[in-house]
Amino acid sequence: MSVSNEKQSTAAAGPSGSAAAVGSDASGPDAEPESGVSRRGLIGLALGASATSLVVGAGAGVIGGAAYGQEQARRVMDAVAPASGIHQVGITTPVQEHLHFAAYDMMARTTRDDLAELLADWTYAATRMMQGLDVSATGAVGGSPEAPPDDTGEALGLPASNLTITFGFGPSLFDARFALEGQRPAGLERLPSFLGDDLDPLRSDGDLCIQACADDPQVAVHAIRNLSRIAFSRATIRWSQLGFGRTSKTTSAQATPRNLFGFKDGTANILADDTAALDENVWVSASEGPAWLAGGSYLVARRIAMLIETWDRTRLAEQDRVVGRDKANGAPLSGGDEFTAPDFAAAGSAGAPAIDARSHVRLAHPDSNGGIRLLRRGYNFVDGTTDLGRLNAGLFFLSFQKSPDRFITVQRSLSSDAMGEYLRHVGSGLWAVPPAPAAGASVGAGLLGA
């Protein structure tokens, strides 16, 4: 990867790596890492190349479009994502255009020390990659020509592209293998079944998760590919998902995007500068969970298949009714513009409610869910076609909330959603997202006491 002169810096990192890019405590421009990836992590870089083919999966074809307009895109992509205070990046960070998400399982017979070492190696490598650097000082071309390179090299010459890497811990991690039974938050359990679920266990759950977002898909894929290599002999990839075209926004400067149904999505999302809403709905406070999670959040991922062809044959008026908004401008059917609050008491021309009682907007609205709001960071996905020749496409839903119960409440409210006719939930997972580590520490240090 390449870094402009303005950001030629590598955060100081002890054995556990640095928090600078994972969190907020950036080091000075001349700082160098005190130590890098562990010996086993380096072995993984050398030997794990064949295993990384599993990371890309069927959706790899999306990457082929990375070349289009790259020179123009570089003008806005040549940036390191800003730090996020005590919180990990990739939550309130301005939502990037591309995603590579991966879930991992720790391997059999791994120990607590193995887990701590892996998280330290991941933190160190993530810190470098989010600054536009290779995973190690020798990188893709600086090592011995007689040994596999530390870095896979497909990001050489590419800028940081606002890359963020966010880590989470799943319910299954908190067991006797790592002596973590007593540290599991009360709400961190496998999500319950919901109406409309048709979950593939091979695309659900996982001990650990990594969310890599960037404005260049190749940069996001490079991050997951290399972190997967580093995990060699300690963790194996369980499933992954590529995403493109964000379906939400986290700043007022971002335009509201459209999902694959053609509707504006994420109009009322919580924004990064709304600190009161974030504290109320997203961040776990010291009194709401174990100490190691204070300042963190909970991440829900749902792979939602959209029945695209069925939707495309539905008349426009019915599409509007199902969503509860005007497809053209995103305004609620009760009137106004995109940002006008829906008026659920307003009547339409025929005397019926202007916004249908089973519309998605009504059932997902905080007024229908005790005021609950979720911070969304979802993406579209297209993974080719099915064996019936239909698009294998949909929404990779990602949300952050201060407790899993909040997501469960909203999802159960959607049980009568008219949009359910056009959706199938085929993958699911829940992870606790710890706060950003302190300088010189690794992500999860508070949990492991490292």
Rosetta blueprint (number, residue, H / E / L):
1 M L
2 S L
3 V L
4 S L
5 N H
6 E H
7 K H
8 Q L
9 S L
10 T L
11 A L
12 A L
13 A L
14 G E
15 P L
16 S L
17 G E
18 S L
19 A L
20 A L
21 A L
22 V L
23 G L
24 S L
25 D L
26 A L
27 S L
28 G L
29 P L
30 D L
31 A L
32 E L
33 P L
34 E L
35 S L
36 G L
37 V L
38 S L
39 R H
40 R H
41 G H
42 L H
43 I H
44 G H
45 L H
46 A H
47 L H
48 G L
49 A L
50 S L
51 A L
52 T L
53 S H
54 L H
55 V H
56 V H
57 G H
58 A H
59 G H
60 A H
61 G H
62 V H
63 I H
64 G H
65 G H
66 A H
67 A H
68 Y L
69 G L
70 Q H
71 E H
72 Q H
73 A H
74 R H
75 R H
76 V H
77 M H
78 D L
79 A L
80 V L
81 A L
82 P L
83 A L
84 S L
85 G L
86 I L
87 H L
88 Q L
89 V L
90 G L
91 I L
92 T L
93 T L
94 P L
95 V L
96 Q L
97 E L
98 H E
99 L E
100 H E
101 F E
102 A E
103 A E
104 Y E
105 D E
106 M E
107 M L
108 A L
109 R L
110 T L
111 T L
112 R H
113 D H
114 D H
115 L H
116 A H
117 E H
118 L H
119 L H
120 A H
121 D H
122 W H
123 T H
124 Y H
125 A H
126 A H
127 T H
128 R H
129 M H
130 M L
131 Q L
132 G L
133 L L
134 D L
135 V L
136 S L
137 A L
138 T L
139 G L
140 A L
141 V L
142 G L
143 G L
144 S L
145 P L
146 E L
147 A L
148 P L
149 P L
150 D L
151 D L
152 T L
153 G L
154 E L
155 A L
156 L L
157 G L
158 L L
159 P L
160 A L
161 S L
162 N L
163 L L
164 T E
165 I E
166 T E
167 F E
168 G E
169 F E
170 G L
171 P H
172 S H
173 L H
174 F L
175 D L
176 A H
177 R H
178 F H
179 A L
180 L L
181 E H
182 G H
183 Q H
184 R L
185 P L
186 A L
187 G L
188 L L
189 E L
190 R L
191 L L
192 P L
193 S L
194 F L
195 L L
196 G L
197 D E
198 D L
199 L L
200 D L
201 P H
202 L H
203 R H
204 S L
205 D L
206 G L
207 D L
208 L E
209 C E
210 I E
211 Q E
212 A E
213 C E
214 A E
215 D L
216 D L
217 P H
218 Q H
219 V H
220 A H
221 V H
222 H H
223 A H
224 I H
225 R H
226 N H
227 L H
228 S H
229 R H
230 I H
231 A L
232 F L
233 S L
234 R L
235 A E
236 T E
237 I E
238 R E
239 W E
240 S E
241 Q E
242 L E
243 G E
244 F E
245 G E
246 R E
247 T L
248 S L
249 K L
250 T L
251 T L
252 S L
253 A L
254 Q L
255 A L
256 T L
257 P L
258 R E
259 N L
260 L L
261 F L
262 G L
263 F L
264 K E
265 D L
266 G L
267 T L
268 A L
269 N L
270 I L
271 L L
272 A L
273 D L
274 D L
275 T H
276 A H
277 A H
278 L H
279 D H
280 E H
281 N H
282 V L
283 W L
284 V L
285 S L
286 A L
287 S L
288 E L
289 G L
290 P L
291 A H
292 W H
293 L H
294 A L
295 G L
296 G L
297 S E
298 Y E
299 L E
300 V E
301 A E
302 R E
303 R E
304 I E
305 A E
306 M E
307 L L
308 I H
309 E H
310 T H
311 W H
312 D H
313 R L
314 T L
315 R L
316 L H
317 A H
318 E H
319 Q H
320 D H
321 R H
322 V H
323 V H
324 G L
325 R E
326 D L
327 K L
328 A L
329 N L
330 G L
331 A L
332 P E
333 L L
334 S L
335 G L
336 G L
337 D L
338 E L
339 F L
340 T L
341 A L
342 P L
343 D L
344 F L
345 A L
346 A L
347 A E
348 G L
349 S L
350 A L
351 G L
352 A L
353 P E
354 A L
355 I L
356 D L
357 A L
358 R L
359 S L
360 H H
361 V H
362 R H
363 L H
364 A H
365 H L
366 P H
367 D H
368 S H
369 N L
370 G L
371 G L
372 I L
373 R L
374 L L
375 L E
376 R E
377 R L
378 G L
379 Y E
380 N E
381 F E
382 V E
383 D E
384 G E
385 T E
386 T L
387 D L
388 L L
389 G L
390 R L
391 L E
392 N E
393 A E
394 G E
395 L E
396 F E
397 F E
398 L E
399 S E
400 F E
401 Q E
402 K L
403 S L
404 P H
405 D H
406 R H
407 F H
408 I H
409 T H
410 V H
411 Q H
412 R H
413 S H
414 L H
415 S H
416 S H
417 D L
418 A H
419 M H
420 G H
421 E H
422 Y H
423 L E
424 R E
425 H E
426 V E
427 G E
428 S E
429 G E
430 L E
431 W E
432 A E
433 V E
434 P L
435 P L
436 A L
437 P L
438 A L
439 A L
440 G L
441 A L
442 S L
443 V L
444 G L
445 A H
446 G H
447 L H
448 L H
449 G L
450 A L
